[in-house]
Amino acid sequence: MREAARFFTQILLIFLLTGVIYGQSDKLFFLDNFRSNAKNQRIDSVLRMSESYAEINPDTTLFLSNLIINDAISDKNYKAISKAYKNMADAYYYKNDYAKSLVFYKKSAEADLLVVSDTSGFYIDRISDIAYCYNQLGLHEKAIELDKAALKLNQRFNRAMETADNLNNLGNSYFYLGQYNKAIEYMTKTLELDRRAGDSVAISISLNNIGMVYSRWRKHYEALIFYEDALNYTTIQGSRAIRYSNIGMEWYYLGDYKKALNYLSKALEIDTESHQTIKIGVRKNEIAIVLSAMGEFDKALQLNQEALIIFKNADIRESQIITLSHLGDIYRKKVQPSVAERYYLESLGMAIDSKSQHHMAQNYKNLYELAEEKGEFKKALDYFKFYSISKDSIFDGESYKQLANFHVLYETEKKEQENMLLIRDNELKQRNYRLAVVVIAGLFVVLILIFFLYKVKARSLTQNKLLLEQEKKLSVMEIERKASENRLLEDRIFAEQQINRLEREKYQTEIKLKNADLASSTLCLINRNEILSEIKDKLKQNHNTQIISEVVHLINSNTDIDQDWYKFRTTFEDIYPGFFDRLNQNYPQLTDHDIRLSAYLLINLSSREIAGLMNVSIDATNKARQRLRKKLNLEPEADLTLFLTSVK
């Protein structure tokens, strides 16, 4: 790059001398040069001011950058253009608008390619920025592709710090994709570079990042090793509190609540001494989780309430929603469903106001589970419907975001491919410059012509390749769209199954209640008939025939078998509708006595109970059962009651 700069200086001197020879005025030339320098100084001053406001006031940065962008473009001041676009990208980054940030980082990189002899690594840094935006937009594969490209360039130019950043970013991308092996691989390489540099802060961060991967991987013992190692390199108190918190939560996951409380208490102590109010609330919530798992619900409730006050004062709504839900969980464990429901509803209300579909879905899930536990199946069904709708809304929102991200990818893909071509062309350009210095300045024009001819040819050769890659990407998008539709269908089927299950349980409960009523009323009839029969038997032992006849007549008049059967049949038909019609239709040879016997057998009455209802002896009842089996053509080993159950 230095040789190229010297070459361009030589060429510039030739053109200046040529201008003097052909009669250009020295005075006019230096006047224009002075004006140009003044303008460039103004642009540089505005650029520095624009950069300083990017984080604290992004809108001011956008305004200042737009003020100078047109002047820089008209002057072909590509260095100023690239910096202005970079400042605009930073502004959108701090506004969390990663799609727009991505667009302006790309424009900044494109402008920097036109800057002659730029060895600052500006372009490589912009590639890393673009990769970061892709990561934030959920396009992790694209981020990996660009970070790998930036990594190669940083390694080529021996940029150790930037190389470590690229390796760490690659680890994060694979972490988001759930490819934990690769995440560990790249983060370990970052750690090696940090150790070589002897940077204890960077070493601590890298160790902590590896611990986070193992924790998400549910390899908690491995996570503990790295968290504890990170703690040894951490000197800043605020960072030590974070390390203690991480270690404490790992012990919680491993079930050692005593150690978990010890580390979390240390983290709380540090944050309290540093007056980190928000972090104090977070630590209290973490300790409350451990105490709740230990069954110390009152202490957990107190800490959650204190954390809730902190989050309310700071107006952090998401933390309030989470804390209220935790309070509901604790009261649910304490078997205080009404209080738990109140906190769930309060958390739900805030989630609805904040339009947080994720927290809405979680609270609806908690409410329908709570209603199920209380036996309020109608309310449980209503909450489950809202839960399903919230889940669908989350899915639709994520699908829309994913489509928007793919739209950004599609719109910028062509420019990105052209940028990669320009990088390769830039390398060829550098080789051509070195060759031109060795030969003669007169061959410069010829080399430029050859370069442009090569560029045109290269573009024509790669056009088909670009089109093919775009078609492949569209095919992948179509496959993912169909997969998303399938997942949505599965969720809806699951919801319908849950609704059917609740309705089936409700129906079974009603059947059981009606069966109980039928059995109760039937037993009352049996007991009444048995008592009346016993009275008749005892009266027959008395020799006063006139009194006996009168009493027996009175008993017989009150033993109305037909009326009892009518009441029984009405209740029975309500529970087993159509049973008698199907029995008559399938077995027309059965008598009324057989049908009545079948109904008593279906509800599992014993022979003694049936004899009492039908006012016959037990032997007569057993014989009637045998006759019924023959009429139904049953084998001797067949279960008569089970057969009648199949008729209903």
C-alpha positions as CSV (number, residue, x, y, z in Angstrom):
1,M,0.0,0.0,0.0
2,R,2.9,2.4,0.7
3,E,4.4,1.7,-2.7
4,A,1.0,2.4,-4.3
5,A,0.9,5.8,-2.4
6,R,4.4,6.7,-3.6
7,F,3.4,5.8,-7.2
8,F,0.2,8.0,-7.0
9,T,2.4,10.8,-5.7
10,Q,4.7,10.5,-8.7
11,I,1.7,10.5,-11.1
12,L,0.2,13.5,-9.3
13,L,3.5,15.5,-9.7
14,I,3.5,14.6,-13.5
15,F,0.0,15.9,-13.9
16,L,0.8,19.1,-11.9
17,L,3.8,19.8,-14.1
18,T,1.8,19.1,-17.2
19,G,-0.8,21.7,-16.0
20,V,1.9,24.3,-15.5
21,I,3.4,23.6,-18.9
22,Y,0.1,24.1,-20.6
23,G,-0.3,27.5,-19.1
24,Q,-2.4,27.0,-15.9
25,S,-2.1,30.0,-13.6
26,D,-0.1,29.3,-10.4
27,K,-2.1,31.9,-8.5
28,L,-5.5,30.4,-9.5
29,F,-4.3,26.9,-8.8
30,F,-3.2,27.7,-5.2
31,L,-6.4,29.7,-4.6
32,D,-8.5,26.7,-5.5
33,N,-6.3,24.5,-3.4
34,F,-6.8,26.8,-0.4
35,R,-10.6,26.7,-0.8
36,S,-10.5,22.9,-1.1
37,N,-8.5,22.6,2.1
38,A,-10.9,24.9,4.0
39,K,-13.8,22.8,2.8
40,N,-12.1,19.6,3.8
41,Q,-11.4,21.0,7.2
42,R,-15.0,21.9,7.7
43,I,-16.1,18.4,6.6
44,D,-13.6,16.8,9.0
45,S,-14.8,19.1,11.9
46,V,-18.5,18.1,11.3
47,L,-17.5,14.4,11.0
48,R,-15.8,14.5,14.4
49,M,-18.8,16.3,15.9
50,S,-21.1,13.8,14.3
51,E,-19.1,10.8,15.7
52,S,-19.2,12.2,19.2
53,Y,-23.0,12.4,19.3
54,A,-23.7,8.9,17.9
55,E,-24.4,7.3,21.3
56,I,-25.8,10.1,23.3
57,N,-28.0,11.7,20.6
58,P,-28.2,9.5,17.5
59,D,-30.6,11.9,15.7
60,T,-28.0,14.7,15.9
61,T,-25.5,12.4,14.3
62,L,-27.9,11.6,11.5
63,F,-28.6,15.3,10.9
64,L,-24.9,16.3,10.9
65,S,-23.9,13.4,8.6
66,N,-26.5,14.3,6.1
67,L,-25.3,18.0,6.1
68,I,-21.9,17.0,4.6
69,I,-22.7,13.9,2.6
70,N,-23.7,15.7,-0.6
71,D,-20.6,17.9,-0.5
72,A,-18.4,14.9,0.0
73,I,-20.1,13.1,-2.9
74,S,-19.8,16.0,-5.2
75,D,-16.1,16.3,-4.4
76,K,-15.6,12.5,-4.6
77,N,-14.1,12.7,-1.1
78,Y,-14.6,9.0,-0.5
79,K,-12.8,9.0,2.8
80,A,-15.3,11.5,4.2
81,I,-18.2,9.7,2.5
82,S,-17.2,6.4,4.2
83,K,-16.8,8.1,7.6
84,A,-20.2,9.9,7.3
85,Y,-22.0,6.6,6.4
86,K,-20.2,4.9,9.3
87,N,-21.4,7.6,11.7
88,M,-25.0,7.2,10.4
89,A,-24.7,3.4,10.8
90,D,-23.5,3.9,14.4
91,A,-26.5,6.2,15.1
92,Y,-29.0,3.6,13.9
93,Y,-27.1,0.9,15.9
94,Y,-27.7,2.9,19.1
95,K,-31.3,3.3,18.1
96,N,-31.5,-0.5,17.8
97,D,-32.5,-0.2,14.2
98,Y,-30.1,-2.9,12.9
99,A,-31.6,-3.2,9.4
100,K,-30.8,0.5,8.6
101,S,-27.5,0.2,10.4
102,L,-26.6,-2.7,8.2
103,V,-27.4,-0.7,5.0
104,F,-25.2,2.3,6.0
105,Y,-22.3,0.1,7.2
106,K,-22.4,-1.5,3.7
107,K,-22.4,2.0,2.1
108,S,-19.4,3.0,4.3
109,A,-17.5,-0.1,3.2
110,E,-18.3,0.5,-0.5
111,A,-17.0,4.1,-0.2
112,D,-13.9,3.0,1.6
113,L,-13.0,0.6,-1.3
114,L,-12.6,3.7,-3.5
115,V,-10.1,5.4,-1.0
116,V,-6.6,5.1,-2.4
117,S,-4.0,3.4,-0.2
118,D,-6.1,3.0,3.0
119,T,-4.1,0.7,5.3
120,S,-6.1,1.6,8.5
121,G,-8.3,-1.5,8.3
122,F,-11.4,0.6,8.1
123,Y,-13.0,-1.7,5.5
124,I,-12.3,-4.8,7.5
125,D,-13.9,-3.2,10.6
126,R,-17.0,-2.4,8.6
127,I,-17.3,-6.1,7.5
128,S,-17.2,-7.0,11.2
129,D,-19.9,-4.4,11.9
130,I,-22.1,-5.8,9.1
131,A,-21.7,-9.3,10.5
132,Y,-22.8,-8.0,14.0
133,C,-25.9,-6.5,12.4
134,Y,-26.7,-9.8,10.7
135,N,-26.4,-11.5,14.1
136,Q,-28.8,-9.0,15.7
137,L,-31.3,-9.6,12.9
138,G,-31.2,-13.4,13.5
139,L,-29.2,-14.1,10.3
140,H,-26.5,-16.0,12.1
141,E,-25.2,-18.0,9.1
142,K,-24.7,-14.8,7.1
143,A,-22.9,-13.3,10.1
144,I,-20.6,-16.3,10.3
145,E,-19.7,-16.0,6.6
146,L,-18.7,-12.3,6.9
147,D,-16.9,-12.8,10.2
148,K,-14.8,-15.5,8.7
149,A,-14.0,-13.2,5.8
150,A,-13.0,-10.4,8.2
151,L,-11.0,-12.9,10.3
152,K,-8.8,-13.9,7.2
153,L,-8.1,-10.3,6.4
154,N,-7.2,-9.4,10.1
155,Q,-4.9,-12.4,10.3
156,R,-3.2,-11.4,7.0
157,F,-2.5,-7.9,8.4
158,N,-1.6,-9.2,11.9
159,R,-4.3,-7.3,13.7
160,A,-4.3,-9.3,16.9
161,M,-7.0,-7.5,18.8
162,E,-9.5,-7.5,15.8
163,T,-8.7,-11.1,15.2
164,A,-9.7,-12.0,18.8
165,D,-12.9,-10.0,18.3
166,N,-13.8,-11.9,15.1
167,L,-13.1,-15.3,16.8
168,N,-15.4,-14.2,19.7
169,N,-18.1,-13.1,17.4
170,L,-18.0,-16.4,15.5
171,G,-18.3,-18.2,18.9
172,N,-21.4,-16.1,19.7
173,S,-23.0,-16.8,16.3
174,Y,-22.6,-20.5,16.8
175,F,-23.9,-20.1,20.3
176,Y,-27.1,-18.5,19.0
177,L,-27.4,-21.4,16.5
178,G,-27.1,-23.9,19.3
179,Q,-23.9,-25.4,17.8
180,Y,-22.1,-25.4,21.2
181,N,-19.1,-27.4,20.1
182,K,-18.1,-24.8,17.5
183,A,-18.9,-22.0,19.8
184,I,-16.5,-23.4,22.4
185,E,-13.9,-24.0,19.6
186,Y,-13.8,-20.3,18.5
187,M,-14.1,-18.9,22.0
188,T,-11.1,-21.1,23.1
189,K,-9.1,-19.6,20.2
190,T,-10.1,-16.1,21.5
191,L,-8.9,-17.1,25.0
192,E,-5.5,-18.2,23.6
193,L,-5.0,-14.9,21.9
194,D,-6.0,-13.0,25.1
195,R,-3.5,-15.1,27.2
196,R,-0.7,-14.3,24.7
197,A,-1.5,-10.6,25.0
198,G,-1.6,-10.9,28.8
199,D,-4.8,-8.9,29.0
200,S,-6.5,-10.1,32.3
201,V,-9.8,-8.2,31.5
202,A,-10.1,-9.9,28.1
203,I,-9.1,-13.3,29.6
204,S,-11.8,-12.9,32.2
205,I,-14.5,-12.1,29.6
206,S,-13.5,-15.0,27.4
207,L,-13.6,-17.5,30.3
208,N,-17.0,-16.2,31.3
209,N,-18.3,-16.5,27.7
210,I,-17.1,-20.1,27.6
211,G,-18.8,-20.7,30.9
212,M,-22.1,-19.3,29.5
213,V,-22.0,-21.7,26.6
214,Y,-21.5,-24.7,28.9
215,S,-24.3,-23.5,31.1
216,R,-26.7,-23.2,28.2
217,W,-25.4,-26.7,27.1
218,R,-26.5,-27.9,30.6
219,K,-22.9,-29.0,31.3
220,H,-23.0,-27.2,34.7
221,Y,-19.8,-28.6,36.2
222,E,-17.8,-27.5,33.1
223,A,-19.4,-24.1,33.3
224,L,-18.4,-23.8,37.0
225,I,-14.7,-24.5,36.1
226,F,-14.6,-21.6,33.6
227,Y,-16.7,-19.2,35.8
228,E,-14.4,-19.8,38.8
229,D,-11.3,-19.3,36.5
230,A,-12.8,-16.1,35.2
231,L,-13.3,-14.9,38.8
232,N,-9.6,-15.3,39.4
233,Y,-8.8,-12.8,36.6
234,T,-11.5,-10.3,37.6
235,T,-10.5,-7.3,39.6
236,I,-13.3,-4.9,38.9
237,Q,-16.0,-5.2,41.6
238,G,-18.9,-4.9,39.3
239,S,-17.6,-7.7,37.1
240,R,-16.9,-9.8,40.2
241,A,-20.5,-9.5,41.2
242,I,-21.5,-10.9,37.8
243,R,-19.1,-13.8,38.2
244,Y,-20.4,-14.6,41.7
245,S,-24.0,-14.5,40.3
246,N,-23.1,-16.9,37.5
247,I,-21.4,-19.4,39.9
248,G,-24.3,-19.2,42.3
249,M,-26.9,-20.0,39.6
250,E,-24.8,-23.0,38.4
251,W,-24.9,-24.4,41.9
252,Y,-28.6,-23.8,41.9
253,Y,-29.0,-25.9,38.7
254,L,-26.8,-28.6,40.3
255,G,-29.1,-28.7,43.4
256,D,-26.6,-27.4,46.0
257,Y,-28.7,-24.5,47.3
258,K,-26.4,-23.7,50.2
259,K,-23.5,-22.9,47.9
260,A,-25.8,-21.1,45.5
261,L,-27.0,-18.8,48.3
262,N,-23.4,-18.2,49.4
263,Y,-22.3,-16.9,46.0
264,L,-25.4,-15.0,45.2
265,S,-25.2,-13.2,48.6
266,K,-21.6,-12.1,47.8
267,A,-22.9,-10.7,44.5
268,L,-25.7,-8.9,46.3
269,E,-23.2,-7.5,48.8
270,I,-20.9,-6.0,46.1
271,D,-23.8,-4.5,44.1
272,T,-25.2,-3.0,47.4
273,E,-21.8,-1.4,48.2
274,S,-21.6,-0.1,44.6
275,H,-25.2,1.3,44.8
276,Q,-26.1,-0.7,41.7
277,T,-29.9,-0.4,42.3
278,I,-31.1,-2.4,39.3
279,K,-28.6,-5.2,39.8
280,I,-29.6,-5.4,43.5
281,G,-33.2,-6.1,42.2
282,V,-31.8,-8.8,39.9
283,R,-29.8,-10.4,42.7
284,K,-32.8,-10.5,45.0
285,N,-34.8,-12.2,42.4
286,E,-32.1,-14.8,41.9
287,I,-31.8,-15.5,45.6
288,A,-35.6,-15.7,45.8
289,I,-35.6,-18.5,43.2
290,V,-33.1,-20.5,45.3
291,L,-35.1,-20.0,48.5
292,S,-38.3,-21.0,46.8
293,A,-36.7,-24.2,45.6
294,M,-35.6,-24.8,49.3
295,G,-39.2,-24.3,50.4
296,E,-38.5,-21.1,52.3
297,F,-41.4,-19.3,50.6
298,D,-41.8,-16.4,53.1
299,K,-38.2,-15.2,52.6
300,A,-38.5,-15.7,48.9
301,L,-41.7,-13.6,48.8
302,Q,-40.0,-10.8,50.8
303,L,-37.1,-10.6,48.4
304,N,-39.4,-10.7,45.3
305,Q,-41.5,-7.8,46.8
306,E,-38.3,-5.8,47.4
307,A,-37.1,-6.4,43.9
308,L,-40.5,-5.4,42.6
309,I,-40.3,-2.1,44.3
310,I,-36.9,-1.4,42.8
311,F,-38.1,-2.2,39.3
312,K,-41.3,-0.1,39.8
313,N,-39.2,2.9,40.9
314,A,-36.9,2.5,37.9
315,D,-39.9,1.9,35.6
316,I,-38.4,-1.3,34.2
317,R,-41.6,-3.0,33.0
318,E,-40.2,-6.3,31.8
319,S,-38.5,-7.0,35.1
320,Q,-41.8,-6.1,36.9
321,I,-43.7,-8.6,34.7
322,I,-41.2,-11.4,35.5
323,T,-41.1,-10.6,39.2
324,L,-44.9,-10.6,39.5
325,S,-45.0,-14.0,37.7
326,H,-42.4,-15.3,40.2
327,L,-44.6,-14.2,43.1
328,G,-47.5,-16.1,41.5
329,D,-45.3,-19.2,41.3
330,I,-44.4,-19.0,45.0
331,Y,-48.0,-18.6,46.1
332,R,-49.0,-21.5,43.8
333,K,-46.4,-23.6,45.6
334,K,-47.8,-22.4,49.0
335,V,-51.3,-23.7,47.8
336,Q,-52.8,-20.2,47.8
337,P,-54.3,-20.3,44.4
338,S,-56.4,-17.1,44.7
339,V,-53.3,-15.0,45.6
340,A,-51.3,-16.7,42.9
341,E,-54.0,-15.9,40.4
342,R,-54.0,-12.3,41.4
343,Y,-50.3,-11.9,40.7
344,Y,-50.5,-13.8,37.4
345,L,-53.3,-11.5,36.3
346,E,-51.3,-8.4,37.3
347,S,-48.3,-9.7,35.4
348,L,-50.6,-10.4,32.4
349,G,-52.1,-6.9,32.5
350,M,-48.6,-5.3,32.3
351,A,-47.6,-7.7,29.5
352,I,-50.7,-6.8,27.5
353,D,-49.9,-3.1,28.0
354,S,-46.3,-3.6,26.9
355,K,-47.5,-5.8,24.0
356,S,-45.1,-8.5,25.2
357,Q,-46.5,-11.6,23.5
358,H,-43.9,-13.9,25.2
359,H,-44.9,-12.9,28.7
360,M,-48.6,-12.9,27.8
361,A,-48.3,-16.5,26.6
362,Q,-46.4,-17.5,29.8
363,N,-49.0,-15.9,32.1
364,Y,-51.9,-17.4,30.2
365,K,-50.2,-20.8,30.5
366,N,-49.8,-20.3,34.3
367,L,-53.4,-19.3,34.7
368,Y,-54.9,-22.2,32.8
369,E,-52.7,-24.7,34.7
370,L,-53.8,-23.1,38.0
371,A,-57.5,-23.3,36.9
372,E,-57.0,-27.0,36.1
373,E,-55.5,-27.6,39.6
374,K,-58.5,-25.8,41.1
375,G,-60.9,-27.9,39.0
376,E,-62.3,-24.9,37.2
377,F,-62.2,-26.5,33.8
378,K,-64.3,-23.9,32.0
379,K,-61.9,-21.1,33.1
380,A,-59.0,-23.4,32.3
381,L,-60.3,-23.8,28.8
382,D,-60.8,-20.1,28.3
383,Y,-57.2,-19.4,29.4
384,F,-55.9,-22.1,27.2
385,K,-57.5,-20.6,24.2
386,F,-55.8,-17.2,25.0
387,Y,-52.5,-19.1,25.5
388,S,-52.8,-20.7,22.1
389,I,-53.6,-17.3,20.5
390,S,-50.6,-15.7,22.2
391,K,-48.4,-18.5,21.0
392,D,-49.7,-18.1,17.4
393,S,-49.0,-14.3,17.7
394,I,-45.4,-14.9,18.8
395,F,-45.0,-17.3,15.9
396,D,-46.5,-14.8,13.4
397,G,-44.3,-12.0,14.8
398,E,-41.2,-14.0,14.5
399,S,-42.2,-15.1,11.0
400,Y,-42.7,-11.5,10.0
401,K,-39.3,-10.5,11.5
402,Q,-37.6,-13.4,9.7
403,L,-39.2,-12.4,6.4
404,A,-38.1,-8.8,6.9
405,N,-34.6,-9.9,7.6
406,F,-34.5,-12.1,4.5
407,H,-35.7,-9.0,2.6
408,V,-32.8,-7.0,3.8
409,L,-30.5,-9.9,2.9
410,Y,-32.0,-10.2,-0.6
411,E,-31.7,-6.4,-1.2
412,T,-28.0,-6.2,-0.1
413,E,-26.8,-9.5,-1.4
414,K,-25.9,-8.2,-4.8
415,K,-23.9,-5.2,-3.4
416,E,-22.1,-7.5,-1.0
417,Q,-20.9,-9.8,-3.8
418,E,-19.7,-6.8,-5.8
419,N,-17.8,-5.7,-2.7
420,M,-16.0,-9.0,-2.5
421,L,-15.2,-8.7,-6.1
422,L,-13.7,-5.3,-5.5
423,I,-11.6,-6.7,-2.7
424,R,-10.1,-9.2,-5.1
425,D,-9.7,-6.6,-7.8
426,N,-8.0,-4.3,-5.2
427,E,-5.4,-7.0,-4.6
428,L,-4.8,-7.3,-8.4
429,K,-4.6,-3.5,-8.5
430,Q,-1.8,-3.5,-5.9
431,R,0.2,-6.1,-7.8
432,N,-0.3,-4.0,-11.0
433,Y,1.0,-0.9,-9.2
434,R,4.1,-2.7,-8.0
435,L,4.7,-4.0,-11.5
436,A,4.2,-0.5,-13.0
437,V,6.9,1.0,-10.6
438,V,9.4,-1.6,-11.8
439,V,8.6,-0.9,-15.5
440,I,7.9,2.7,-16.6
441,A,5.2,5.3,-15.8
442,G,4.2,5.3,-19.4
443,L,2.7,1.7,-19.1
444,F,0.3,3.0,-16.4
445,V,-2.5,3.8,-18.9
446,V,-2.1,0.4,-20.5
447,L,-2.4,-1.3,-17.2
448,I,-5.5,0.6,-16.3
449,L,-7.2,-0.4,-19.6
450,I,-6.2,-4.0,-19.0
451,F,-7.7,-3.7,-15.4
452,F,-11.0,-2.4,-16.6
453,L,-11.2,-5.0,-19.4
454,Y,-10.6,-7.7,-16.8
455,K,-13.2,-6.2,-14.5
456,V,-15.9,-6.3,-17.2
457,K,-15.0,-9.8,-18.2
458,A,-15.0,-11.0,-14.5
459,R,-18.5,-9.5,-14.0
460,S,-19.9,-11.2,-17.0
461,L,-18.4,-14.5,-16.0
462,T,-19.8,-14.2,-12.4
463,Q,-23.3,-13.0,-13.4
464,N,-24.7,-16.5,-14.0
465,K,-23.1,-17.7,-10.7
466,L,-24.8,-14.8,-8.8
467,L,-28.2,-15.6,-10.3
468,L,-27.8,-19.3,-9.4
469,E,-27.0,-18.4,-5.8
470,Q,-30.0,-16.2,-5.6
471,E,-32.3,-18.9,-6.8
472,K,-30.8,-21.3,-4.2
473,K,-31.5,-18.8,-1.5
474,L,-35.1,-18.3,-2.6
475,S,-35.5,-22.1,-2.6
476,V,-34.2,-22.2,1.0
477,M,-36.6,-19.4,2.0
478,E,-39.5,-21.4,0.4
479,I,-38.5,-24.5,2.3
480,E,-38.3,-22.6,5.6
481,R,-41.7,-21.0,4.9
482,K,-43.3,-24.4,4.5
483,A,-41.6,-25.6,7.7
484,S,-43.0,-22.6,9.5
485,E,-46.5,-23.4,8.2
486,N,-46.1,-27.1,9.4
487,R,-45.1,-25.9,12.9
488,L,-48.1,-23.6,13.1
489,L,-50.4,-26.5,12.0
490,E,-48.9,-28.7,14.7
491,D,-49.5,-26.1,17.4
492,R,-53.1,-25.7,16.3
493,I,-53.6,-29.5,16.4
494,F,-52.1,-29.6,19.9
495,A,-54.5,-26.9,21.0
496,E,-57.5,-28.7,19.6
497,Q,-56.3,-31.9,21.4
498,Q,-56.1,-30.1,24.7
499,I,-59.6,-28.6,24.2
500,N,-61.0,-32.1,23.3
501,R,-59.3,-33.5,26.4
502,L,-60.9,-31.0,28.7
503,E,-64.4,-31.5,27.2
504,R,-64.0,-35.3,27.5
505,E,-63.0,-35.0,31.1
506,K,-66.0,-32.7,31.7
507,Y,-68.3,-35.3,30.1
508,Q,-66.8,-38.2,32.1
509,T,-67.2,-36.2,35.3
510,E,-70.9,-35.6,34.5
511,I,-71.4,-39.3,33.7
512,K,-69.8,-40.3,37.0
513,L,-72.1,-37.9,38.9
514,K,-75.2,-39.2,37.2
515,N,-74.2,-42.8,37.7
516,A,-73.7,-42.0,41.4
517,D,-77.2,-40.5,41.6
518,L,-78.7,-43.5,39.7
519,A,-76.9,-46.0,42.0
520,S,-78.0,-44.0,45.1
521,S,-81.7,-43.9,44.1
522,T,-81.6,-47.6,43.1
523,L,-80.1,-48.6,46.4
524,C,-82.9,-46.7,48.2
525,L,-85.5,-48.6,46.3
526,I,-83.7,-51.9,47.1
527,N,-83.5,-51.1,50.8
528,R,-87.2,-50.1,50.8
529,N,-88.3,-53.3,49.1
530,E,-86.1,-55.4,51.4
531,I,-87.6,-53.8,54.5
532,L,-91.1,-54.3,53.3
533,S,-90.4,-57.9,52.5
534,E,-88.9,-58.5,55.9
535,I,-92.1,-56.9,57.5
536,K,-94.3,-59.3,55.5
537,D,-92.3,-62.3,56.6
538,K,-92.5,-61.4,60.2
539,L,-96.2,-60.7,60.0
540,K,-96.8,-64.1,58.5
541,Q,-95.4,-65.6,61.7
542,N,-98.4,-64.1,63.6
543,H,-101.6,-66.2,63.6
544,N,-104.1,-63.3,63.3
545,T,-104.9,-63.9,59.6
546,Q,-107.2,-60.9,59.3
547,I,-104.6,-58.4,60.5
548,I,-101.9,-60.1,58.5
549,S,-104.0,-59.8,55.3
550,E,-104.6,-56.2,55.8
551,V,-101.0,-55.3,56.5
552,V,-99.7,-57.4,53.5
553,H,-102.3,-55.7,51.3
554,L,-101.1,-52.4,52.5
555,I,-97.4,-53.3,51.8
556,N,-98.2,-54.7,48.4
557,S,-100.1,-51.5,47.5
558,N,-96.9,-49.4,48.5
559,T,-94.6,-51.7,46.6
560,D,-95.1,-50.4,43.1
561,I,-92.6,-52.2,41.0
562,D,-93.8,-50.7,37.8
563,Q,-93.6,-47.1,39.2
564,D,-90.1,-47.8,40.5
565,W,-89.1,-49.1,37.1
566,Y,-90.4,-46.0,35.4
567,K,-88.4,-43.7,37.6
568,F,-85.3,-45.8,37.2
569,R,-85.7,-46.0,33.4
570,T,-86.1,-42.2,33.1
571,T,-82.9,-41.6,35.0
572,F,-81.1,-44.4,33.1
573,E,-82.1,-43.1,29.7
574,D,-80.6,-39.7,30.6
575,I,-77.2,-41.3,31.3
576,Y,-77.3,-44.0,28.5
577,P,-79.5,-42.5,25.8
578,G,-80.8,-45.0,23.2
579,F,-79.7,-48.1,25.1
580,F,-83.2,-49.7,25.2
581,D,-83.8,-48.9,21.6
582,R,-80.6,-50.5,20.5
583,L,-81.1,-53.5,22.7
584,N,-84.7,-54.1,21.3
585,Q,-83.5,-53.5,17.7
586,N,-80.5,-56.0,18.0
587,Y,-82.3,-58.6,20.1
588,P,-86.1,-58.4,19.5
589,Q,-86.6,-61.8,21.3
590,L,-86.0,-60.1,24.7
591,T,-88.9,-59.6,27.0
592,D,-89.6,-56.5,29.2
593,H,-88.3,-58.5,32.1
594,D,-85.0,-59.3,30.2
595,I,-84.6,-55.6,29.3
596,R,-85.1,-54.5,32.9
597,L,-82.6,-57.1,34.0
598,S,-80.1,-55.9,31.4
599,A,-80.3,-52.3,32.7
600,Y,-79.7,-53.4,36.3
601,L,-76.7,-55.5,35.2
602,L,-75.2,-52.6,33.2
603,I,-74.9,-50.5,36.4
604,N,-73.3,-53.5,38.2
605,L,-76.1,-54.4,40.6
606,S,-75.7,-57.7,42.4
607,S,-78.2,-60.6,42.1
608,R,-79.5,-59.8,45.7
609,E,-80.1,-56.1,44.8
610,I,-81.8,-57.0,41.5
611,A,-84.0,-59.5,43.4
612,G,-85.1,-56.7,45.8
613,L,-85.9,-54.4,42.9
614,M,-87.9,-57.0,40.9
615,N,-89.6,-58.5,44.0
616,V,-88.3,-62.0,43.2
617,S,-86.0,-64.5,44.9
618,I,-82.2,-64.6,44.3
619,D,-82.5,-68.0,42.7
620,A,-85.1,-66.6,40.3
621,T,-82.8,-63.7,39.5
622,N,-79.9,-66.1,38.7
623,K,-82.0,-68.2,36.5
624,A,-83.2,-65.1,34.7
625,R,-79.5,-64.2,34.1
626,Q,-78.9,-67.6,32.5
627,R,-81.9,-67.2,30.3
628,L,-80.7,-63.8,29.2
629,R,-77.2,-65.2,28.3
630,K,-78.8,-67.8,26.1
631,K,-81.0,-65.2,24.3
632,L,-78.0,-63.0,23.7
633,N,-76.0,-66.1,22.4
634,L,-73.1,-65.6,24.8
635,E,-70.4,-68.2,25.4
636,P,-70.3,-69.6,29.0
637,E,-66.9,-67.8,29.7
638,A,-68.1,-64.5,28.3
639,D,-68.7,-61.6,30.7
640,L,-72.4,-60.6,30.5
641,T,-71.9,-57.1,32.0
642,L,-69.0,-56.3,29.7
643,F,-71.1,-57.4,26.7
644,L,-74.0,-55.1,27.8
645,T,-71.5,-52.2,28.0
646,S,-70.6,-52.6,24.4
647,V,-74.3,-52.3,23.4
648,K,-74.5,-48.8,24.9
